[in-house]
Amino acid sequence: MSHKDQPQSKQLRAIGHRLKPVVTIAANGVSERVVTELERALHDHELIKVKLAAGSREARSALSSAICERTGAELVQRIGNTVLLLRRTAKPDPRLSNLIRPL
């Protein structure tokens, strides 16, 4: 991450801190149903928190990489079992977007 991106990333993490996980992904991975739910959540909210219920750090890392690859989302932060993902929408809904609406 470049120094220029740091303030935006800090702001995204601050917003994400107040969010509740919208999707929980178990160790069996990223199924089509999970991808569909992630796509909907990213489209509606842009910034989402996801709980990874996988055992090891390596398994959680692999899951977060797979999620980003399948959804086109950007990993903002990973702390323990939780990841914060961002995918901006061309026309965000001010009532749903976590980047626009006050929490």
MDTraj code that builds the backbone (N, CA, C; nanometers):
import mdtraj as md
import numpy as np

residues = "MET SER HIS LYS ASP GLN PRO GLN SER LYS GLN LEU ARG ALA ILE GLY HIS ARG LEU LYS PRO VAL VAL THR ILE ALA ALA ASN GLY VAL SER GLU ARG VAL VAL THR GLU LEU GLU ARG ALA LEU HIS ASP HIS GLU LEU ILE LYS VAL LYS LEU ALA ALA GLY SER ARG GLU ALA ARG SER ALA LEU SER SER ALA ILE CYS GLU ARG THR GLY ALA GLU LEU VAL GLN ARG ILE GLY ASN THR VAL LEU LEU LEU ARG ARG THR ALA LYS PRO ASP PRO ARG LEU SER ASN LEU ILE ARG PRO LEU".split()
xyz = np.array([
    [0.0856, -0.1177, 0.0000],
    [0.0000, 0.0000, 0.0000],
    [0.0899, 0.1236, 0.0000],
    [0.0634, 0.2156, -0.0877],
    [0.1447, 0.3362, -0.0932],
    [0.1030, 0.4336, 0.0166],
    [0.1919, 0.5261, 0.0454],
    [0.1647, 0.6256, 0.1494],
    [0.0426, 0.7103, 0.1139],
    [0.0247, 0.7331, -0.0183],
    [-0.0886, 0.8137, -0.0649],
    [-0.2228, 0.7462, -0.0347],
    [-0.2270, 0.6123, -0.0395],
    [-0.3507, 0.5383, -0.0160],
    [-0.3855, 0.5253, 0.1320],
    [-0.2912, 0.5533, 0.2191],
    [-0.3107, 0.5284, 0.3610],
    [-0.4298, 0.6015, 0.4227],
    [-0.4515, 0.7319, 0.3996],
    [-0.5678, 0.7966, 0.4618],
    [-0.6999, 0.7333, 0.4206],
    [-0.7156, 0.6982, 0.2923],
    [-0.8397, 0.6355, 0.2474],
    [-0.8555, 0.4994, 0.3136],
    [-0.7498, 0.4220, 0.3201],
    [-0.7560, 0.2912, 0.3824],
    [-0.7914, 0.3027, 0.5303],
    [-0.7360, 0.4011, 0.5964],
    [-0.7666, 0.4242, 0.7384],
    [-0.9146, 0.4583, 0.7557],
    [-0.9678, 0.5395, 0.6665],
    [-1.1093, 0.5765, 0.6717],
    [-1.1980, 0.4532, 0.6467],
    [-1.1601, 0.3696, 0.5512],
    [-1.2366, 0.2484, 0.5221],
    [-1.2359, 0.1542, 0.6421],
    [-1.1206, 0.1388, 0.7064],
    [-1.1122, 0.0534, 0.8247],
    [-1.1975, 0.1090, 0.9381],
    [-1.2026, 0.2411, 0.9521],
    [-1.2853, 0.3032, 1.0565],
    [-1.4332, 0.2752, 1.0311],
    [-1.4758, 0.2848, 0.9065],
    [-1.6148, 0.2530, 0.8722],
    [-1.6406, 0.1046, 0.8989],
    [-1.5485, 0.0207, 0.8550],
    [-1.5622, -0.1230, 0.8706],
    [-1.5680, -0.1684, 1.0146],
    [-1.5022, -0.0953, 1.1021],
    [-1.5001, -0.1308, 1.2445],
    [-1.6415, -0.1356, 1.3018],
    [-1.7294, -0.0515, 1.2526],
    [-1.8668, -0.0437, 1.3037],
    [-1.9616, -0.1419, 1.2363],
    [-1.9153, -0.2099, 1.1325],
    [-2.0017, -0.3023, 1.0589],
    [-2.0087, -0.4387, 1.1263],
    [-2.1186, -0.5074, 1.1039],
    [-2.1354, -0.6467, 1.1460],
    [-2.1113, -0.7341, 1.0225],
    [-2.0576, -0.8556, 1.0413],
    [-2.0386, -0.9452, 0.9258],
    [-2.1730, -0.9759, 0.8579],
    [-2.1746, -0.9663, 0.7254],
    [-2.2971, -0.9920, 0.6497],
    [-2.3014, -1.1347, 0.5958],
    [-2.1855, -1.1978, 0.5874],
    [-2.1760, -1.3345, 0.5365],
    [-2.0751, -1.4088, 0.6235],
    [-2.1051, -1.5361, 0.6540],
    [-2.0093, -1.6229, 0.7219],
    [-1.9769, -1.7371, 0.6268],
    [-1.8476, -1.7611, 0.6070],
    [-1.8036, -1.8656, 0.5156],
    [-1.7339, -1.9737, 0.5974],
    [-1.7838, -2.0961, 0.5863],
    [-1.7272, -2.2089, 0.6603],
    [-1.6094, -2.2683, 0.5835],
    [-1.5470, -2.3658, 0.6441],
    [-1.4268, -2.4273, 0.5872],
    [-1.4515, -2.4959, 0.4538],
    [-1.5789, -2.5263, 0.4209],
    [-1.6060, -2.5933, 0.2933],
    [-1.5947, -2.4992, 0.1739],
    [-1.5656, -2.3722, 0.1979],
    [-1.5248, -2.2847, 0.0898],
    [-1.6291, -2.1946, 0.0293],
    [-1.5927, -2.1470, -0.0889],
    [-1.6694, -2.0442, -0.1577],
    [-1.7585, -2.1101, -0.2631],
    [-1.8792, -2.1490, -0.2213],
    [-1.9741, -2.2127, -0.3129],
    [-2.0423, -2.1058, -0.3988],
    [-2.1175, -2.1513, -0.4979],
    [-2.1912, -2.0578, -0.5842],
    [-2.2913, -1.9763, -0.5032],
    [-2.3556, -2.0404, -0.4069],
    [-2.4530, -1.9712, -0.3223],
    [-2.3847, -1.8596, -0.2412],
    [-2.2664, -1.8888, -0.1892],
    [-2.1905, -1.7891, -0.1127],
    [-2.1481, -1.6742, -0.2037],
    [-2.1010, -1.7067, -0.3229],
    [-2.0604, -1.6026, -0.4180],
    [-2.1791, -1.5140, -0.4538],
    [-2.2961, -1.5738, -0.4735],
    [-2.4164, -1.4963, -0.5051],
    [-2.4489, -1.3993, -0.3921],
    [-2.4415, -1.4462, -0.2685],
    [-2.4698, -1.3609, -0.1532],
    [-2.3646, -1.2502, -0.1391],
    [-2.2374, -1.2842, -0.1621],
    [-2.1316, -1.1827, -0.1574],
    [-2.1513, -1.0772, -0.2657],
    [-2.1872, -1.1215, -0.3855],
    [-2.2116, -1.0284, -0.4961],
    [-2.3237, -0.9303, -0.4606],
    [-2.4332, -0.9829, -0.4045],
    [-2.5452, -0.8972, -0.3655],
    [-2.5023, -0.7975, -0.2583],
    [-2.4320, -0.8458, -0.1576],
    [-2.3896, -0.7595, -0.0480],
    [-2.2921, -0.6519, -0.0967],
    [-2.1981, -0.6899, -0.1816],
    [-2.1025, -0.5916, -0.2347],
    [-2.1728, -0.4894, -0.3236],
    [-2.2684, -0.5355, -0.4038],
    [-2.3424, -0.4431, -0.4896],
    [-2.4212, -0.3431, -0.4062],
    [-2.4874, -0.3914, -0.3024],
    [-2.5707, -0.3047, -0.2195],
    [-2.4888, -0.2139, -0.1278],
    [-2.3888, -0.2715, -0.0623],
    [-2.3210, -0.2004, 0.0468],
    [-2.1801, -0.1508, 0.0143],
    [-2.1180, -0.2008, -0.0891],
    [-1.9835, -0.1657, -0.1344],
    [-1.8726, -0.2082, -0.0376],
    [-1.8884, -0.1790, 0.0888],
    [-1.7898, -0.2163, 0.1906],
    [-1.8589, -0.3130, 0.2861],
    [-1.8056, -0.4362, 0.2938],
    [-1.8705, -0.5368, 0.3785],
    [-1.7672, -0.6092, 0.4641],
    [-1.8175, -0.6648, 0.5731],
    [-1.7359, -0.7458, 0.6619],
    [-1.7830, -0.8897, 0.6463],
    [-1.6861, -0.9824, 0.6355],
    [-1.7157, -1.1242, 0.6165],
    [-1.6418, -1.2042, 0.7229],
    [-1.7120, -1.2980, 0.7854],
    [-1.6501, -1.3842, 0.8854],
    [-1.6079, -1.5138, 0.8186],
    [-1.4827, -1.5533, 0.8413],
    [-1.4289, -1.6769, 0.7849],
    [-1.4186, -1.7796, 0.8966],
    [-1.5019, -1.8823, 0.8914],
    [-1.5033, -1.9851, 0.9943],
    [-1.4157, -2.1027, 0.9539],
    [-1.2938, -2.0733, 0.9122],
    [-1.1978, -2.1760, 0.8730],
    [-1.0923, -2.1863, 0.9839],
    [-1.0311, -2.3024, 0.9964],
    [-0.9406, -2.3286, 1.1068],
    [-0.8119, -2.2476, 1.1101],
    [-0.7214, -2.2748, 1.0197],
    [-0.5880, -2.2175, 1.0272],
    [-0.5782, -2.0816, 0.9586],
    [-0.4711, -2.0128, 0.9889],
    [-0.4437, -1.8836, 0.9251],
    [-0.4301, -1.9010, 0.7740],
    [-0.3645, -2.0102, 0.7328],
    [-0.3454, -2.0372, 0.5894],
    [-0.4793, -2.0612, 0.5201],
    [-0.5683, -2.1331, 0.5871],
    [-0.7006, -2.1593, 0.5292],
    [-0.7794, -2.0295, 0.5151],
    [-0.7723, -1.9429, 0.6151],
    [-0.8427, -1.8141, 0.6076],
    [-0.7832, -1.7264, 0.4983],
    [-0.6520, -1.7298, 0.4854],
    [-0.5854, -1.6519, 0.3801],
    [-0.6280, -1.7016, 0.2416],
    [-0.6332, -1.8331, 0.2253],
    [-0.6760, -1.8903, 0.0966],
    [-0.8210, -1.8546, 0.0668],
    [-0.9075, -1.8597, 0.1692],
    [-1.0478, -1.8235, 0.1511],
    [-1.0616, -1.6770, 0.1104],
    [-0.9899, -1.5875, 0.1781],
    [-1.0016, -1.4452, 0.1451],
    [-0.9509, -1.4179, 0.0038],
    [-0.8441, -1.4863, -0.0378],
    [-0.7947, -1.4706, -0.1758],
    [-0.8975, -1.5203, -0.2771],
    [-0.9591, -1.6345, -0.2468],
    [-1.0606, -1.6902, -0.3373],
    [-1.1809, -1.5970, -0.3487],
    [-1.2215, -1.5396, -0.2361],
    [-1.3352, -1.4464, -0.2372],
    [-1.3045, -1.3267, -0.3267],
    [-1.1878, -1.2672, -0.3078],
    [-1.1498, -1.1497, -0.3869],
    [-1.1419, -1.1836, -0.5352],
    [-1.0867, -1.2997, -0.5661],
    [-1.0741, -1.3424, -0.7053],
    [-1.2111, -1.3647, -0.7692],
    [-1.3017, -1.4295, -0.6969],
    [-1.4341, -1.4622, -0.7524],
    [-1.5266, -1.3418, -0.7627],
    [-1.5092, -1.2416, -0.6744],
    [-1.6028, -1.1287, -0.6712],
    [-1.5448, -0.9997, -0.7273],
    [-1.4141, -0.9950, -0.7475],
    [-1.3517, -0.8708, -0.7927],
    [-1.3405, -0.7677, -0.6819],
    [-1.3548, -0.8116, -0.5569],
    [-1.3458, -0.7203, -0.4428],
    [-1.1992, -0.7008, -0.4027],
    [-1.1753, -0.5936, -0.3316],
    [-1.0425, -0.5613, -0.2814],
    [-1.0399, -0.5887, -0.1313],
    [-0.9351, -0.6563, -0.0865],
    [-0.9188, -0.6828, 0.0564],
    [-0.8664, -0.5561, 0.1229],
    [-0.9446, -0.4980, 0.2119],
    [-0.9054, -0.3766, 0.2829],
    [-0.8305, -0.4124, 0.4096],
    [-0.8806, -0.5144, 0.4802],
    [-0.8216, -0.5507, 0.6079],
    [-0.8585, -0.6945, 0.6430],
    [-0.7648, -0.7621, 0.7096],
    [-0.7932, -0.8954, 0.7625],
    [-0.7435, -0.9014, 0.9055],
    [-0.8360, -0.9253, 0.9970],
    [-0.8008, -0.9384, 1.1382],
    [-0.8639, -1.0672, 1.1888],
    [-0.7819, -1.1619, 1.2279],
    [-0.8322, -1.2887, 1.2801],
    [-0.9226, -1.3583, 1.1811],
    [-1.0466, -1.3829, 1.2224],
    [-1.1437, -1.4544, 1.1388],
    [-1.2285, -1.3613, 1.0531],
    [-1.1973, -1.2343, 1.0498],
    [-1.2825, -1.1377, 0.9811],
    [-1.2046, -1.0628, 0.8733],
    [-1.2690, -1.0468, 0.7566],
    [-1.2092, -0.9678, 0.6490],
    [-1.3037, -0.8534, 0.6122],
    [-1.2445, -0.7438, 0.5709],
    [-1.3192, -0.6275, 0.5242],
    [-1.2931, -0.6147, 0.3755],
    [-1.4015, -0.6174, 0.2962],
    [-1.3898, -0.6163, 0.1505],
    [-1.4545, -0.4920, 0.0919],
    [-1.3966, -0.4435, -0.0167],
    [-1.4468, -0.3244, -0.0853],
    [-1.4610, -0.3540, -0.2334],
    [-1.5756, -0.3177, -0.2872],
    [-1.5957, -0.3159, -0.4322],
    [-1.6914, -0.2017, -0.4607],
    [-1.6370, -0.0971, -0.5194],
    [-1.7187, 0.0211, -0.5476],
    [-1.8183, -0.0080, -0.6601],
    [-1.9342, 0.0566, -0.6511],
    [-2.0415, 0.0418, -0.7485],
    [-2.0511, 0.1698, -0.8297],
    [-2.0828, 0.1570, -0.9579],
    [-2.0930, 0.2750, -1.0443],
    [-2.2006, 0.3719, -0.9943],
    [-2.3160, 0.3166, -0.9541],
    [-2.4256, 0.3998, -0.9036],
    [-2.4681, 0.3493, -0.7668],
    [-2.3968, 0.3904, -0.6609],
    [-2.4327, 0.3409, -0.5277],
    [-2.5668, 0.3948, -0.4798],
    [-2.6385, 0.3117, -0.4058],
    [-2.7655, 0.3502, -0.3451],
    [-2.7344, 0.4176, -0.2116],
    [-2.7648, 0.5471, -0.1967],
    [-2.7307, 0.6176, -0.0732],
    [-2.7958, 0.5593, 0.0517],
    [-2.9033, 0.4838, 0.0350],
    [-2.9696, 0.4224, 0.1504],
    [-2.9006, 0.2941, 0.1943],
    [-2.8221, 0.2321, 0.1059],
    [-2.7603, 0.1037, 0.1358],
    [-2.6084, 0.1082, 0.1475],
    [-2.5425, 0.1952, 0.0721],
    [-2.3971, 0.1968, 0.0677],
    [-2.3358, 0.2337, 0.2021],
    [-2.2476, 0.1487, 0.2507],
    [-2.1783, 0.1779, 0.3767],
    [-2.0782, 0.2918, 0.3606],
    [-2.0457, 0.3270, 0.2369],
    [-1.9528, 0.4370, 0.2124],
    [-2.0220, 0.5723, 0.2145],
    [-2.1531, 0.5732, 0.1954],
    [-2.2287, 0.6990, 0.1866],
    [-2.3136, 0.7237, 0.3099],
    [-2.3947, 0.6238, 0.3456],
    [-2.4921, 0.6452, 0.4530],
    [-2.4237, 0.6509, 0.5891],
    [-2.4756, 0.7328, 0.6775],
    [-2.4185, 0.7351, 0.8124],
    [-2.4592, 0.6096, 0.8871],
    [-2.3670, 0.5599, 0.9679],
    [-2.3973, 0.4368, 1.0437],
    [-2.4556, 0.4687, 1.1771],
])
top = md.Topology()
chain = top.add_chain()
for i, resn in enumerate(residues, 1):
    res = top.add_residue(resn, chain, resSeq=i)
    for name in ("N", "CA", "C"):
        top.add_atom(name, md.element.get_by_symbol(name[0]), res)
traj = md.Trajectory(xyz[None], top)
